[in-house]
Amino acid sequence: MDAELIPITFDKVMQSKSYTCIVLKTEEKKFAIYADSSVGKAMQLYLTKTEKLRPYTHDLTNMIFKGLDVKILQIVINDLQDTVYFARIFLEQKMNDILHIIEIDARPSDCITLALTHRTPLYCTREVLEKALPLEE
């Protein structure tokens, strides 16, 4: 990926009955990504360290990564089209003496949840940051 990467951090999640607002920030501005309410619920449970009766999808993904010795290297929000954000997740797996780096298309909301649970660096491209509408609070 040749684009300029801007570090972003998770600021907060706001939940409504029908959607989730995930607020992200850079040194320049805050912006929001909207997602399904189930993503917000999973984030809230993680952030409040609430016990769950059964694993959520992100828990399952984490267990698979652990079982296969996969590490998340970074997450990049790389595109914004008609208010829809796109992201890439970069994974690393060592097998014997071979290092595999894999880049996968993923929803930013899922990536952000994984970034929180893995303490993974989160970035967006300069182009995405320029297109993103600033969030006024």
N, C-alpha and C positions, 0 to 999 in steps of 0.2 A: 504494500500500500504506500504510494508515493505522496499522498496528501498530507498537508500539515495537520498534526494531531494536537488538539487542545485538551488538557486535563479537565475533567469535570468531576464534580462530587454530588452525591445524593444529598438533598436538603431535607425533604419531607415527603410524606405520602398523605393525600387527602382522599377520603373515601365518601362516596355517596351510594345510594341504592343501586344505581345503574352503571356507574363508571368509577374509575380510579384516576386521580390526578397525581402524577409523580413529578415532583419539582426537582430539577437539577440546576446546578450553578457552576459558573466559571468565574474567573476574576472579572470578566467583562459584564456578564448578565446572568439572570435566572431565566429558565424557560421550562415549559411543562410538556410532558408526554402523557397522553390519555390512554387508558387501557381498560380491559374488562374488570369488573369488580372483584372477580376471584383472585386476580393478581394482587390487588390491593389488600385483600384479606390475608393472603400468604405473606406479604411483606409485613403487615401489622403483627401477625403472629410471630414472625422472626424478630422484629424490632422489640417486641414486648417480652420475648423469650417465653411465650405461652406454650404449654405442653399440648400436643395434638394427639388425638386418639389413633389416627392412622397417618401414614406419610402422604404429603402432598406431592405433586408432580416434581417440584424443585428438589424435594427431599430424595425422591427416586433418582433423579438425575445426579444428585450429589453422591448417592450410594453407588451408582454405576461408575462415575468418575473415580471414586475411591477404589472400587474393585478392579478396575482396569488400569489403575495408576496413571490417571489422566489429570493434568494440571491446567487450569485456565491461566493463560499468559496475560491476556488483555481483552478488553471489549471495546469496540469502536462503533459509535453511531455514525454511519457513513453516508446516509442519504436522507433527504426529506422531499417527498412528493405529495402535493395536495394534502397537507397536514398529516401525512402518514410517514412515520420515521422507520428507517431500516438500520439494522446493525449486523456486525460480524463478530463472531466469537472466535478467538484464537486459542487452540488447545495444543498441549504438548504431551506426548507419551514416549517414554523410553522403553524399548524392548531389546533386551540384551545390550549390544553396543550401538544400536541404531536409535536415533532421535527422530521422531515423527512430529512435524508441526502441521496442524490441520486448521483450515479457516472455514467456518460454517456460517451461513445466513441464518439469522434468528430474529425474533421479535425483540425490540429494545426492552420491553417490560420484563420479559423472561431473563434477558441478559442482566438487567439491573438487579433483579432478585438474586441471581447467581453471583454477581459482583459483591453484593452485600454479604452473602454467606461465605464466600471464599476470600473476601478482602482483596479483590482483584482490581487492578487499575482500570479506570473507565475514561474513555476519550470520546471526543466528537471531532469531525473534520472542521476545518475553518469554514468551508462552504455551508455545512449544516448550521454552524453557529451563526453565520450571517443571515441565513434564511429563517432561523427560529424566531418566532415572535417573543419579545421580552415579556416576562411575567411581572406585572405591577402588583405589589402587595399593599 
